[in-house]
Amino acid sequence: MRTTRRGLLLGGLAAAAAGPAAARDADAAAGAFMELTGAPGLSVALARDGRIRFARAWGQAGRGAARLNAGHRFRIASLSKPITAAAIMTLAERGTVGMGDRIFGAGSWLGEAYGPTSPWAREITVEQLLSHTGGGWTNDGTDPTMRLDNLDRDGMIARAVAEIPLTARPGTRQQYSNLGYVLLGRVIEVATGEPYETWVRRALLEPCGAGGMRLGERTPGRGETGYVSISGGEPHQHDQRRLGAAGGWVATPTELLRVLVRIDGFPRVPDVLHRDTTRSMATPPVPGGAFGHGWQVDEADSWWHTGILPGTAAFMCRTAGGYAFAALANLGGPYTDTVEKLQRATWAMARAQPGWRL
């Protein structure tokens, strides 16, 4: 493949700029994380001003498995949501999908494909699903994506629509929803006439240099790490393809950063979306909201997302100063602090980089 300046900025598993002291500090942070959590392995990539400066893996690709390397892919869990949001925004920029388009009912994207819907459900819009203001199907004990493992994706959606009522009128409250993003995946399929994975890879991931990303399967595929669950059941109980647009992608940290630096709103590397569009992804629908339209945000203008599944911990972040991180571990589980420990380890590695002021 022809090498371009953009390829130099986005490519390579480079750790040369780190220096020996930073490498030692990264080793120490990784070792502490794996000792504290029991994780077999950890993989991290760091970028500054659109260029990947550090990518390294530690430990094993599963307990008793081969040595982990930076080319191993991991389930990224809910880090899939910014990818789905960017795909929806791509369709919005093309005029194919509107933020105010409705999801259910007459004249909507999904119509009555999943059976009759309630009056509130017929109000839900694309924008509300992006911003977790769809009114329900919340990430709690009633979450259909975590509970209905015996059903395929369409069966799960139909059961949720029929049996799990919304708890708020759409647009009135932020309630994190995995099912909301599964529904956005279906909108992409209807709008493009292609499978979600096929279109997103071709229209978004390949232009970003991350065309090797894929939706996972129930068990690890070729080049993918193994997983160790510490809560929430067995690591392979959830079908990754059913999670799909909400949590199904498999990637390396470097691939994640290749996407992130093309949707971060910074000019150093040309984005695949307009600047106003990327800003809207990080703008909450209400003042003080925790989520924008694909990202979690804070007052310092940091954009990030975390992900957790039985056997997976994931973290991706873009700071206001032009830094970006992606970290994936092959151990995790709901209602644990594994992701918080992963974030601390990743920030420690970033702060150790020469000349980085975070």
N, C-alpha and C positions, 0 to 999 in steps of 0.2 A: 504494500500500500504506500502511496506517495506520502512523504513526510512534509507537513506544513507547519507554519508557526503555531497554528491552533493545536495541531497534534503534539507539538513539543510542550505546549502549555498544559494539555490535558492528559498526556500519555505517560507511561512509564511507572514502574514501581520503585520510585527513587527514594533513597534514604541518605544519599551522599551529602546533602546539605546539613544534615543534623549535627555532625561532629561527634567525637567520642564521648564527651561529657553528656550530651543530650541522649545519646544512645544508651549510656549506662542508666540515666534517669528513667528512660522509657522502659528498660529492662526491669528496673526496680518497681515501677508502677504496675507493670504487667504481672510481675511475680507476686506483688502484694494482693492484686485483685484475684489472681487464681488461688492464692493461699486462703484468702478470706472467704471466697465463695465455693471453692472446690471445683471451679470450672476446668475442664480438660484443656481448653484452648481459648485464645483471644486473638483477634485481628483488628488492626487500627490503621487508618490512613488520615493524613493531615494535609491541608492545602492552605496556601496564602496567595491572595491576589490572583486566584484562578489557576494556580499551578500546584500540582501535587508535590509536596516537598518530602514526605515521609510515608512509607507504607511497610508494615512489618507484622509478622504473626509469631505467636509464641505457643508452646505446648503441643497438644495432640489433637488430631481430627476425631475426637471421641475418646472415651476411656479405653486404654489399651490399643489405640489405633496408631497409625503412622504419624510422623511429625507433621504438624500443621504448617502450611506456607501461605503467603499472601495471595496466591491464586485460588485457594479453596473458597467455594461459595457457601454462604449461610442463608438460612431463612431470615428475612428481614422483618417479618411480622408487620406491625403497623407503620413502619417506614414506607410501606407500600402506598399509604394514603397521600403523601405529597406527590408521588408519581401519578396516581390517578387524578388528583386535582390538576396537575399540570396538563394531563391529557384532555380533561374537560375544558380547561382554559384554551388549549389549542383549538378545539372545536368551536369554542365561543368566538375566538378571534377570526375564524373562518366564516362565521355567521351560520354555522350548522346547528349549534345548541345555544339557547338563551338562558341567562341566569334565572329569569322568571318563568321558564317553562315548567309546567306541572308534570309530576311523575305518574300519577294514577288518575283514572277517570277519562271521560270522553275528551278527545282532542289532546291527550297527554302522550308522553313517550311510551308508557307501558300499558295504558288503557285498562282493560279488564283482564289482562293476560293471567293474572294471579287471583282472579275471583273478585267478588264484590269488595269494595273498600268503604271505610267509614267516611262521614263528611269531613272530619279533620284530615284524614289521610289524603283525600282528594284535593286538599289545599297545598300539600307539600310541593316545594319547588326545587329545582337543581341547586340554586344558591343555598337553600336551607340545608340540604343534605351535605353540601361542601362545608358549611360552617357549624355542623352538629346542632342545628336548631329545627330539626324535622319533627320534634315532638315526642320522641320515644325510641323504643327498641334499644334501650340503653345498655352500656357495658357493665352490667351487674348480674345478679343471679338469674335474670330473665333473658339474657342476651341469646338470641336464637343461633348466632354463629358459633357459640361455644356449647350449646345444649343439644342441638338436634343433629348429632353426628350420624344418625342412621338415615338421613335424608340427603339427596343431592341438592345442588344450589337452588334449582327452581322449586323443588319440594319444600325446602327450608323457607324460601320467600313466601310461598303460598300459605304455609302453616303460620308464619309470623303475622301476615296480614289478617288471617282469619281469627287467630286465637290470642294475640298479644296486643291489647289496645294501646293507643298512644296515651301518654300521661300528661301531655301539655299541648296546647294549640300550637301548630307550627309557627315558627318565627318569634315565640315568646320566651324561650329558655334554651340555654346551651346544655345539651346532654349528649355526651360522647357516644357515638353509635357506629359500631362495625357494620351493621346491616345497611345503614345509610350509604356507605361506600360500596358495598356489594351492589346496591341498586344503581349507583352511578356507573359501575361497570356494565350493567345491563343497558343503561342509556347509551354508553359508548357503542355497544354492539348494535343496537337498533339504529343509531345515527349513522354508523359507518357501513353496516352490512357485513362486518367482519367479526371474528372472535376477538374479545377484549385483548388477549395476549398478543395476537398477531398484529392488530392495528397499533397498539401502544408501542410495541417494539419497533415497528417500521416508522411510525410518525414521530416518535419522541426519543426512544432509547438509542436507536442507530445513529441519528444525527448528533447525539451527544457522545458517541463513542462507547456506548454501553450496550451494544446489541447482543452481547452474550448473556445478559440477564434473561431469566425465564421464570415462569410459574413453577413452583415445586410440586412434588407429588406427596402422597402420604408418607412414603419412606424416602431417604436421601437418594439422590440421583448421582450420576457420574461427576466426579470432581467436587462433590458436596461433603461437608463435614457431617459427622454423626452428632447426636444430641443427648444430653443428660437432663432429665426433669427433676426438679426439687419440689414442685407442687403442681396441682392442677391435673394430675393424671399422667398417663403415658405420653412420651414425646411425639408419638405418631398417631394420636387419636383423632386429630383434626386434619381433614383433607385440605391440603394447601390450595388446590384448584377451586374448591368451594369457597374458601376465604378470598381468593382471587384479588379483586380490586381493593379490598380492605386489608389484606395481610398475607397474600400468597406468593410474593416475589422472592426469588433466591438471587443473591448477588455477592460480590466482594465489596469491601469498603472502598476500594479504588473506583469501581464502577459506580457506586453511589455518589462519590464526589464528582465524577465526570458529569453526572446529571445535575447535581446540586449547583455546580459553578456555572451552568447554563440557564438556571432559573433563579439566580440570586439577586438580580437587580443591579449588579455592579458592571461597570463598563469595560473592565480589563479584558474579559473574554465575552464576545457577543452572545447575548442570551437568545434562546429559541422563542421567547415570548416578549411582547412589548413590555417596556418598563412599568407602565401603569398596571398591566396585568399581573406581573410578578408582585408588585406592591399590594394589589388586592388580595393575593393569596395569603399575605401576612397581616391583613386588616380585619380585626374582629367586627362582627355585624352590630355589636353594641359596645359602648364605652366600657372598658375594663374587662372585656371578654377574654377568656383564656386561649381561645382558638380563633384563627382567621379562617381562610378558605383553603385549608390544606396544611397549615403550619400552626404549631403552638407558638405564642409570642410573648414578649415582655416589654416593659417600659424602656429597656436599653436597646430595643430593636434587634434583639437576637431572635432568630427563627430556628425552631428545632422540632424534632419528633422522637418519641421513644417507641419501643416495641417489646412486647413480652408474650411468650407462648411457653407451654411446658417444654423445656429444653432450649429456649432461645432468649437472649437479651440483646437489645439493639438500641443504638443511639446515633442520631445525625443532627448536626448543628451548623448554622451560619451566623457569624457574629457581625455586628455593625462595622467592625474594623477590617473586614475583608478576609477573615479566617474561616475555615470550614473543617469539620471533623466528621468521621464516620467510624463507628466501633461496633463490632459484632462478637458475641460470645456464644459458645455452644453449650451453655447451661442456663437455666432460668425456670421461672414458673410464676403464675399469678400470685399477688399478695405477698411478694417477697421484696427485699430491697436490692436485688441484684442489679437492676438498671441504675439505681442511684450510685452504687459502687462503680459500675461501668462508667458513668459520667465523670465521677471524681478521678478515676484513673486516666481517662482520656484528656481531661483538662490538665492534669499534672504533666502528661506527655507534651501537650501543646505549650505549656508555660516553660518547659525545659528547652524549647527550640531556640537557638541563638538569635537574638535580636527581635524575638516575638514579644510584643507588649499587649497583653490581653486584659 
